[in-house]
Amino acid sequence: MIAIILYKREAGNVGFCVSGHAGYETKGKDIVCASVSVLAINTVNAIKSFTDDRFSLQYDEDGKIDMLMKTTMSPTSQVLLDTFELGMTSIYEEYGHDYINIKIEEV
């Protein structure tokens, strides 16, 4: 199962952690894992490319990605993180409880 933690503050989304594997299909054919990975990596790359905002980023060989904004965010980063949440929620609604768990954590 993929565990997704959405980090939030009063102002909204400020980061996320994604870990685990969906187990929807065999390795290399798992569209749930691929979808989650693409959204997570693209969100980090977009914030890095399109803003000057600072964030911490940790990742490991098992595919865990942990990202948290360090400073006040630009409107662009806020939209990107909100879009990440929308994408994860959409995947969750489409594929259900057996493959993804989403949790919100106040930071």
RODO-2510 file (C-alpha; in nm, 4 decimals, decimal comma):
residues 107
     n   res          X          Y          Z
     1     m     0,0000     0,0000     0,0000
     2     i     0,1164     0,3544    -0,0737
     3     a     0,1089     0,5842     0,2280
     4     i     0,0610     0,9519     0,1493
     5     i     0,0897     1,2198     0,4147
     6     l    -0,0229     1,5694     0,3202
     7     y     0,1540     1,8257     0,5372
     8     k    -0,0684     2,1213     0,6168
     9     r    -0,0558     2,4463     0,8059
    10     e    -0,3204     2,7107     0,8537
    11     a    -0,2415     2,8514     0,5090
    12     g    -0,2913     2,5143     0,3375
    13     n    -0,0680     2,2455     0,1864
    14     v     0,3033     2,2819     0,2657
    15     g     0,4449     1,9464     0,1606
    16     f     0,3973     1,5726     0,1470
    17     c     0,5482     1,2330     0,2108
    18     v     0,4931     0,9380    -0,0218
    19     s     0,6150     0,5881     0,0624
    20     g     0,5409     0,2263    -0,0125
    21     h     0,4171     0,0373    -0,3139
    22     a     0,0612    -0,0081    -0,4298
    23     g     0,0702    -0,3732    -0,5267
    24     y    -0,1935    -0,3074    -0,7917
    25     e     0,0045    -0,4964    -1,0554
    26     t     0,3476    -0,6527    -1,0994
    27     k     0,6606    -0,4381    -1,0956
    28     g     0,6883    -0,2359    -1,4147
    29     k     0,3136    -0,2584    -1,4828
    30     d     0,1752    -0,0926    -1,1699
    31     i    -0,0148     0,2120    -1,2952
    32     v    -0,1063     0,3220    -0,9430
    33     c     0,2600     0,3376    -0,8331
    34     a     0,3572     0,5063    -1,1575
    35     s     0,0837     0,7686    -1,1254
    36     v     0,1738     0,8559    -0,7675
    37     s     0,5457     0,8697    -0,8495
    38     v     0,4955     1,0978    -1,1487
    39     l     0,2801     1,3418    -0,9516
    40     a     0,5246     1,3538    -0,6592
    41     i     0,8371     1,3985    -0,8715
    42     n     0,6686     1,6495    -1,1025
    43     t     0,5467     1,8593    -0,8084
    44     v     0,8979     1,8805    -0,6616
    45     n     1,0525     1,9583    -1,0016
    46     a     0,7913     2,2232    -1,0812
    47     i     0,8387     2,4050    -0,7496
    48     k     1,2155     2,3953    -0,8039
    49     s     1,1890     2,5153    -1,1652
    50     f     0,9158     2,7771    -1,1420
    51     t     0,9746     2,9367    -0,8006
    52     d     1,2524     3,0592    -0,5763
    53     d     1,0845     2,8969    -0,2751
    54     r     1,2982     2,6862    -0,0419
    55     f     1,2049     2,3360     0,0701
    56     s     1,3595     2,0312     0,2315
    57     l     1,3656     1,7119     0,0283
    58     q     1,4546     1,3622     0,1402
    59     y     1,4265     1,0485    -0,0669
    60     d     1,5610     0,6957    -0,0558
    61     e     1,6207     0,3979    -0,2825
    62     d     1,2877     0,2422    -0,1863
    63     g     1,0987     0,5323    -0,3456
    64     k     1,0113     0,7337    -0,0357
    65     i     0,9841     1,1079    -0,1067
    66     d     0,9472     1,3562     0,1797
    67     m     0,9129     1,7248     0,0877
    68     l     0,8372     2,0230     0,3134
    69     m     0,8379     2,3948     0,2352
    70     k     1,0851     2,5911     0,4506
    71     t     0,9706     2,9467     0,3931
    72     t     0,6614     3,1414     0,3085
    73     m     0,5373     3,0037    -0,0196
    74     s     0,4668     3,1789    -0,3426
    75     p     0,1191     3,1455    -0,4920
    76     t     0,2735     2,9172    -0,7562
    77     s     0,3949     2,6668    -0,4974
    78     q     0,0575     2,6734    -0,3258
    79     v    -0,1199     2,5905    -0,6522
    80     l     0,1275     2,3119    -0,7272
    81     l     0,0822     2,1548    -0,3834
    82     d    -0,2955     2,1894    -0,4081
    83     t    -0,2766     2,0211    -0,7493
    84     f    -0,0704     1,7400    -0,5954
    85     e    -0,3453     1,6851    -0,3365
    86     l    -0,6117     1,6862    -0,6090
    87     g    -0,4182     1,4276    -0,8097
    88     m    -0,3647     1,1994    -0,5112
    89     t    -0,7296     1,2257    -0,4101
    90     s    -0,8365     1,1433    -0,7663
    91     i    -0,6137     0,8330    -0,7756
    92     y    -0,7470     0,7281    -0,4353
    93     e    -1,1076     0,7684    -0,5482
    94     e    -1,0432     0,5721    -0,8671
    95     y    -0,8452     0,2794    -0,7192
    96     g    -0,9708     0,2662    -0,3610
    97     h    -0,8587     0,1795    -0,0152
    98     d    -0,6605    -0,1319    -0,1054
    99     y    -0,3753     0,0553    -0,2736
   100     i    -0,3483     0,4062    -0,1232
   101     n    -0,3915     0,5578     0,2198
   102     i    -0,4015     0,9390     0,2529
   103     k    -0,3476     1,1073     0,5867
   104     i    -0,3294     1,4766     0,6800
   105     e    -0,0668     1,5946     0,9259
   106     e    -0,0487     1,9431     1,0774
   107     v     0,3106     2,0670     1,0861
***
